[in-house]
Amino acid sequence: MGNTYAHYIPALSFDWLTPLYDPIVGWMMREAAFKRRLVEQARIESGHHVLDLGCGTATLTILVKQAHPDAEVVGLDGGQRILDIARARIAKAGLAIALDRGMAYD
Ligand SMILES: C[S@@+](CC[C@H](N)C(=O)[O-])C[C@H]1O[C@@H](n2cnc3c(N)ncnc32)[C@H](O)[C@@H]1O
């Protein structure tokens, strides 16, 4: 088996910058507004299985689950550090969202 994560690129290019991802994105763009719009456009329905590929800190993943509690929502990301942040946010929100570490091309 090769090195699964050899081509992994962290959210802000460098793993050590990962804790700054949410503050930077929140400061640079109207994140909440555009992600809410994205969830609307996805037309998710009750019972759908939703995969958030490259879920990062799970901001979008959480919005999907909050808007569609009856959908099964899974977040996948290649970064352990960013998934740790995502896991903490999901626990704080008290939501049933599964997270997995893996690469999109696997
Ligand atoms: C720009 S961030 C976007 C995060 C999140 N979707 C959001 O909207 O805030 C891209 C994410 O993709 C992940 N990533 C990059 N390449 C990946 C790959 N090949 N497979 C899985 N995740 C990957 C990074 O760890 C990062 O969390």
Ligand as a Chemical Component Dictionary entry (heavy atoms), coordinates in Angstrom:
data_LIG
# 
_chem_comp.id                   LIG 
_chem_comp.type                 NON-POLYMER 
_chem_comp.pdbx_formal_charge   0 
_chem_comp.three_letter_code    LIG 
# 
loop_
_chem_comp_atom.comp_id 
_chem_comp_atom.atom_id 
_chem_comp_atom.alt_atom_id 
_chem_comp_atom.type_symbol 
_chem_comp_atom.charge 
_chem_comp_atom.model_Cartn_x 
_chem_comp_atom.model_Cartn_y 
_chem_comp_atom.model_Cartn_z 
_chem_comp_atom.pdbx_ordinal 
LIG C1  C1  C 0  -10.701 24.913 1.070  1  
LIG S1  S1  S 1  -10.997 23.665 2.294  2  
LIG C2  C2  C 0  -12.786 23.656 2.291  3  
LIG C3  C3  C 0  -13.331 23.086 3.580  4  
LIG C4  C4  C 0  -14.853 23.078 3.699  5  
LIG N1  N1  N 0  -15.492 22.354 2.604  6  
LIG C5  C5  C 0  -15.401 24.465 3.810  7  
LIG O1  O1  O 0  -16.251 24.814 3.017  8  
LIG O2  O2  O -1 -15.003 25.205 4.716  9  
LIG C6  C6  C 0  -10.624 22.169 1.374  10 
LIG C7  C7  C 0  -10.644 20.923 2.240  11 
LIG O3  O3  O 0  -10.360 19.783 1.428  12 
LIG C8  C8  C 0  -9.464  18.913 2.123  13 
LIG N2  N2  N 0  -8.758  18.161 1.070  14 
LIG C9  C9  C 0  -7.825  18.609 0.198  15 
LIG N3  N3  N 0  -7.519  17.657 -0.693 16 
LIG C10 C10 C 0  -8.279  16.568 -0.380 17 
LIG C11 C11 C 0  -8.438  15.258 -0.951 18 
LIG N4  N4  N 0  -7.761  14.897 -2.041 19 
LIG N5  N5  N 0  -9.305  14.399 -0.369 20 
LIG C12 C12 C 0  -10.003 14.753 0.734  21 
LIG N6  N6  N 0  -9.904  15.981 1.305  22 
LIG C13 C13 C 0  -9.061  16.876 0.755  23 
LIG C14 C14 C 0  -8.621  19.819 2.987  24 
LIG O4  O4  O 0  -8.154  19.150 4.146  25 
LIG C15 C15 C 0  -9.600  20.934 3.349  26 
LIG O5  O5  O 0  -10.238 20.687 4.578  27 
# 
loop_
_chem_comp_bond.comp_id 
_chem_comp_bond.atom_id_1 
_chem_comp_bond.atom_id_2 
_chem_comp_bond.value_order 
_chem_comp_bond.pdbx_ordinal 
LIG C1  S1  SING 1  
LIG S1  C2  SING 2  
LIG S1  C6  SING 3  
LIG C2  C3  SING 4  
LIG C3  C4  SING 5  
LIG C4  N1  SING 6  
LIG C4  C5  SING 7  
LIG C5  O1  DOUB 8  
LIG C5  O2  SING 9  
LIG C6  C7  SING 10 
LIG C7  O3  SING 11 
LIG C7  C15 SING 12 
LIG O3  C8  SING 13 
LIG C8  N2  SING 14 
LIG C8  C14 SING 15 
LIG N2  C9  SING 16 
LIG N2  C13 SING 17 
LIG C9  N3  DOUB 18 
LIG N3  C10 SING 19 
LIG C10 C11 SING 20 
LIG C10 C13 DOUB 21 
LIG C11 N4  SING 22 
LIG C11 N5  DOUB 23 
LIG N5  C12 SING 24 
LIG C12 N6  DOUB 25 
LIG N6  C13 SING 26 
LIG C14 O4  SING 27 
LIG C14 C15 SING 28 
LIG C15 O5  SING 29 
# 
